[in-house]
Amino acid sequence: MDDQGITVVPLSSAGLAHRVSDEVVSTGAPGLDAMLGPGGIYRGSSVLVSGVSGAGKTILGASFAAAACARGERCMFFSFEESLDQLVRTVGSAGIQLRRTSRPACCKWRRSARLIWLRDALALMQRELDRFQPSSVIVDPVTSFRGPDSEVHALLLRMLDMLKTRASQPSLPA
């Protein structure tokens, strides 16, 4: 419950019966796509990119968002450390022009407090996902979630389950 009302977040879909796709989508990084066996990642996959600050995680996420937009898909980018203007500047240095791909019909950027508490994270995400109905979601970075390690781990598992369950459901018209 918050200033936008009550949001109900299921604990779990209680099973691993998520739809599996053989469709491959580009990461937006041709060299990475070439290294990956099928030439990208399978639609509906959960991919964790790990690395130290400055390793390129945000740039890869923005590249994936730009590729989704180029395919005519909707993408939701949850940024917990940078504003859209900071993202545009940061990824622009790698040749990714977000201003062209950040139109509301294609990609929505959701800036949240740097330190997001566990009890608020899933409700915020679910509410935004219900409104925008994206086919791809980027969360940058997961280190922004604060709490005991076991609770953060549980949150991430619930988040992945929520996203996979959404991917298994028929898309709603926009």
N, C-alpha and C positions, 0 to 999 in steps of 0.2 A: 504494500500500500504506500503510495507516495502522492505528490501533488497532481499527478495525472490520473489518479484513480487506483483501482485494484487490478493487478495483473496476476493471473493464475499460471504458474509454471509447473508442468508435470514433473514428478520426480524422475521418471524414466519411461521409455516406451515398453519396458519389461520384455525385452527380447532383442535378438539381433536379426530381425526379419526385414531389414532395410533393403530397398530395391538396389540392385547392382547393375551398372551400365558398362558396356564394352566400348562406349564412345570415348574417344581421346580428344582432349582439348589442350590447346597450347598454353604454356606458362607465360607466353609473351617474350621469352628469352630463347631465340632460335638455337643457340649453342646448348642450352640446358635441355630443350626438347630433343635435340639430336642425341644427347647422352642417355636420355631415358629410353628404355626399350621400345615402347610403342610410339614414341615421338611426341610426348607430352604426358599429361596425367589423365587418369580415367575420371570421367565426370562423376561427381559424387564422392570423390576421395577426400580424405582429411590429410592434409600435409602439414607437418611441423617443420619450420625452418628455424634452425638454431645457429647461434653465433654471437660473438662479442659485439659490442656497440661499434657501428661503422662497417660491419661485415657485408651489409647489403640486403638485410631482411626487408626493410621498408621499400627499397627500390624493387626488389623482386615482387613484393605484394602489389605495388603500383603497376608494375609491368603486367602482372596477371589481370589486374582490373582493366587496364587499357586494352588488353587482348579480348577480354570478355565484352567490352563495349564495341570493339571492332567487329565482333561476331553478332552484334545487335542484341546482346543480353544485358540484363540488369545485374549490377554488382553493388554490394554493400561493403564499405570499408570502415570498420570501427577503429579509429585512431585514438589511442590513449596517451600519446605523448606529444603529438604535433598537430597544429592547426592546419587547415587546408592550405593557407598561404605558405606555411613552412614546408608542407609536403610538396607543393608545386615547385618551390625553390630547390629542395633537396633532390627530388627525382628528375628535375629538369637538367641537373648537372650530368645525369646519365642518359639524356636524350629522350626522356619520357615527358611528353607534353600533356599534362593532366587537364589544363584549361579546356582543351578541345574535347576531352572525354569525360569531363565532370558535369556535363549537362544533367539536370535532374532526372530525365527519362531514362538515362543509361546508368549513371553511377551516383550513388548517394554516399556522402562522407559524413560520418557521425563522430564528432569530437566529444570526448567525455573527459571527466576529471582524470588527472594522471593516476591517482590512487583510487581505484574503484573497489568498493567493498563487495564481498561475495554475495551478500543478501540482495544487492541491487543489480548485479551484473546480468543475470539471466532475465530478469524482468525487463530491464532496459533493452536488451537485445531482442527478446521476443516481441515487444511492442513495436520496435523499429522494423523488424522483419515482417510482421503482420501488415504494417502500413505499406512497405515498399515492394514486397514479394520478389526479392532478388533470386537469381539462379546461382550466384557465387557470393561468398562471404569471406572477408579478410579481417582478422583480428590482429592488431599490431600495437604493442607486443603483449604477449600473455604474462610477462613478468610484472605487468601493472596490477594484477590481481593480488590483493593483500589478505593475509590470514595464515593460519597454521598450514604447513605443507600438505597435510592430509586433506584439509578442506579445499585448498586450491586445486589439488589433484581431482577431488570429487567434483568440483565445479567444472573443470575442463572436460571431464568425462560426460557430465550432464549436458554441457554445451554441445559437444560433438554428437551426442545422442539426439538432442533437440534438432540440430542441423540435418542430420541424416534422416530423421523422421520427416522433416519438412520436405527433403528431397524425394522421399518416397511417396509423397502425396501429390495428387494432380495439381498442376499450377492453377492459380486463380487468375481470372482476367484482370488486367490492369486498368 
